[in-house]
Amino acid sequence: MLALLLARHWSPQGGVAWSSFKRIAVATACCYLAIALIVPLLVARFFPAYQLFQESRRYLQPDMQFGSVEFDEPSLVWYFRSRVHGFLTLMNRNRALEFMAEAGPRFVIMPTSLVSTLFANHPETWKMFSTRGFNIAKGKRTELTLVSKPE
């Protein structure tokens, strides 16, 4: 109903010229495009996957495998696949121990609270990166740690 009323108002007989409609449509499209391009760059730093990627990217190797425990956001793939050719493996906490024990370079991302129980006696060559951020899919703050095994 609103669309019909708006169309009637904007028709040449309704008082608003067609050129005004074109200008408003182009301006609206430009505003939405600017928002779509700028806002993600401004808010990305608040997301934990982005922060972990920024902290650990020097240590990421193309042949690494990577997994996640209790955090399965698409942003993990978006950020980490730019450096790592392996695919994301979603797993539970018991599988994380087996995953990190397998041969080859790999890393796992999990809630920080699990790291101290699962990897209390990890080798000194392993690197750990922790961050806090907002999990937009769950609507709550989260603490994550990336545990990396270089070889």
C-alpha positions in Angstrom: 0.0 0.0 0.0 2.8 2.4 0.9 4.5 1.7 -2.4 1.4 2.6 -4.3 1.0 5.8 -2.4 4.6 6.7 -2.9 4.4 6.0 -6.6 1.3 8.1 -6.9 3.1 10.9 -5.0 6.2 10.7 -7.2 4.3 10.4 -10.5 4.5 13.5 -12.8 0.8 14.1 -12.0 1.4 13.8 -8.3 3.8 16.8 -8.2 7.3 15.3 -7.9 9.2 15.3 -11.2 10.9 12.2 -12.6 14.3 13.8 -12.5 13.9 14.4 -8.8 13.2 10.7 -8.3 16.3 9.8 -10.3 18.5 12.1 -8.2 17.1 10.6 -5.0 17.5 7.1 -6.2 21.2 7.7 -7.2 21.9 9.5 -3.9 20.4 6.6 -1.9 22.4 4.0 -3.9 25.6 6.0 -3.3 24.9 6.2 0.4 24.3 2.5 0.7 27.4 1.7 -1.3 29.5 4.0 0.9 28.1 2.3 4.0 28.7 -1.2 2.6 32.4 -0.3 1.8 33.3 1.7 4.9 31.5 0.3 7.9 33.0 -3.3 7.7 36.5 -1.8 7.7 35.7 0.3 10.8 34.1 -2.4 12.8 36.4 -5.4 11.9 38.9 -4.6 14.6 36.2 -5.4 17.2 35.8 -9.0 16.0 38.0 -11.7 17.6 38.8 -13.6 14.4 40.2 -10.4 12.8 42.3 -9.6 15.9 43.7 -13.2 16.1 44.6 -13.0 12.4 46.4 -9.7 12.8 48.4 -11.0 15.8 49.3 -14.4 14.3 49.7 -13.7 10.6 53.5 -13.6 10.7 53.5 -17.2 12.0 51.0 -18.6 9.5 52.3 -20.9 6.9 50.4 -21.8 3.6 50.5 -25.6 4.4 49.0 -25.3 7.8 45.8 -27.0 8.8 43.4 -25.2 11.1 40.6 -26.0 13.4 38.2 -24.4 15.7 36.5 -25.5 19.0 33.2 -23.8 20.0 33.7 -20.9 17.6 32.6 -21.4 14.0 32.2 -18.0 12.6 32.6 -17.5 8.8 35.1 -14.8 9.5 37.7 -17.5 10.5 37.6 -18.7 6.9 37.6 -15.1 5.4 40.7 -14.0 7.3 42.8 -17.1 7.7 42.3 -18.6 4.2 44.1 -15.6 2.8 47.3 -17.0 4.3 46.5 -20.7 4.9 45.5 -23.2 2.2 44.0 -25.7 4.6 40.3 -25.9 5.3 38.6 -25.1 8.6 37.9 -28.2 10.7 35.2 -27.8 13.3 35.8 -30.0 16.3 35.0 -30.6 20.0 37.5 -30.2 22.8 38.5 -33.9 22.8 39.3 -33.9 19.1 41.4 -30.8 19.5 44.1 -32.7 21.4 44.2 -35.3 18.6 44.2 -32.6 15.9 47.3 -30.9 17.4 49.1 -34.2 17.9 48.9 -35.0 14.2 52.0 -34.3 12.1 52.5 -31.1 10.2 52.0 -27.4 11.0 48.6 -26.5 12.3 46.7 -24.3 14.7 43.4 -24.4 16.6 41.2 -21.5 17.8 39.3 -22.1 21.0 37.9 -20.3 24.0 40.7 -19.2 26.3 39.2 -21.0 29.2 39.9 -24.4 27.5 43.5 -23.7 26.6 44.8 -24.1 30.2 43.1 -27.5 30.6 43.8 -28.9 27.2 47.3 -27.6 26.5 48.8 -27.0 29.9 52.0 -28.8 29.0 52.5 -27.7 25.4 55.9 -27.7 23.7 57.9 -24.4 23.9 57.9 -24.1 20.1 54.1 -23.6 20.1 52.9 -20.0 19.9 49.7 -18.7 21.6 47.8 -15.6 20.8 44.8 -14.4 22.8 42.2 -11.8 22.3 38.8 -10.5 23.4 36.0 -9.4 21.1 32.4 -9.4 20.3 30.9 -12.6 18.7 28.2 -11.0 16.5 26.5 -14.3 15.7 26.0 -15.2 19.4 25.5 -11.6 20.5 28.0 -11.7 23.3 31.7 -11.0 24.2 34.1 -13.8 23.9 37.8 -14.6 24.7 39.6 -16.7 22.2 43.1 -18.1 22.0 44.9 -19.4 18.9 47.3 -22.2 19.6 49.8 -22.7 16.8 52.2 -25.6 16.2 54.8 -24.6 13.6 55.9 -28.1 12.6 
